[in-house]
Amino acid sequence: MRWLAAVCVLGATACGAQPEPVPSSVFTPAHPTLGAAARAFFAIRPRAEQPLAFPHKTHIEKEAQCTDCHETVERGPIAGIPSVKTCMICHSQIATDKPLIKQVTDYSNKGIEIPWQRVYGFPREAHVRFNHAPHIRAEVACATCHGDVPKMTVAEHAVEHSMGFCVNCHREKKAPNDCLTCHY
């Protein structure tokens, strides 16, 4: 009967219920609770809630490129979340009367960054060493890994970055596929 209780607890926690962490005599640095471990195992991640409804669609319609705001994507491992200074390069002069731009300007005037939430990322325990730059040089379209962002208002998690997804893409593109290409 104990196994039934354990299955019920695991099911509830994996589906998003957040019980209080129970102290344990067993130390593990990986996850603070059984629920956190179950969510990680089943790849259940919370949806990123953005502080502002950033309109990717509007910017793409105005012919902005991903690299205009995600400046480090061509040079390094991460695409980078744009700083408020990047927004203000254009919006100190463009659409300054719009409510959303006024909110961006308020962040800038206060000297604080917009607290954007990362939409994609690998959990630490996956030991994935991802680098955007070689993917950009290989002309992998942003949509391959991020979905059709130009049709989104706020960026959403549209593509599951599983090992199978990456391995299949590497095979198709004849890219290196040994373990150390991505894992360290």
C-alpha positions, 0 to 999 in steps of 0.5 A: 500500500505504501507504493500506492501512496508514493505513486500518488505523491509522485503524480501530484508533484509531477503535475505541478503541485508544489508541496513543502520541501521535507527535510531528508537525511539523504543529501542530494544537490540535484533537486530540493524535493521529490516533486522537483526531481519528477518535474525535471525527469519528465521535462515539465518546466514552468512557462516563462512569464514575461514582465512585458508582452514583447511583440516579436511579430511587430518587430519582424514585420518592421524587418528587424532581424533576430540578431538586431536584439540578440546581439551575441548570438553570432559571437558566442554560446548564448543568444543573450537577452537584450538589455533595456539599452538595446531597446532604447537604441530605437525606442528613444525615438520610435513609438515613444507614445505607445504604452508598452514603449513607455513601460520600457522607457520607465525601466531605462529611466530607473536604470534597471534591466527588464526582468525577462525570463529565459524561454529555452535552456538546458537543465544543469544535470544534462551537462549540455554545452550549447553554443549558438555561434556554430549553428548560426555559421552553419545557417541553421534557421532560428525557427528550426530550434525556436519555432515560428517566432515571427508569428508569436507575440511573446516568445513561447517554448515551441520546440522541445530540445531533446537529445533525439531532436539534436542528434537527428538535426546533426545527422541531417546536416552531417554535423559532428555527432559524438558525445563531446560535441554537446556534452562535457 
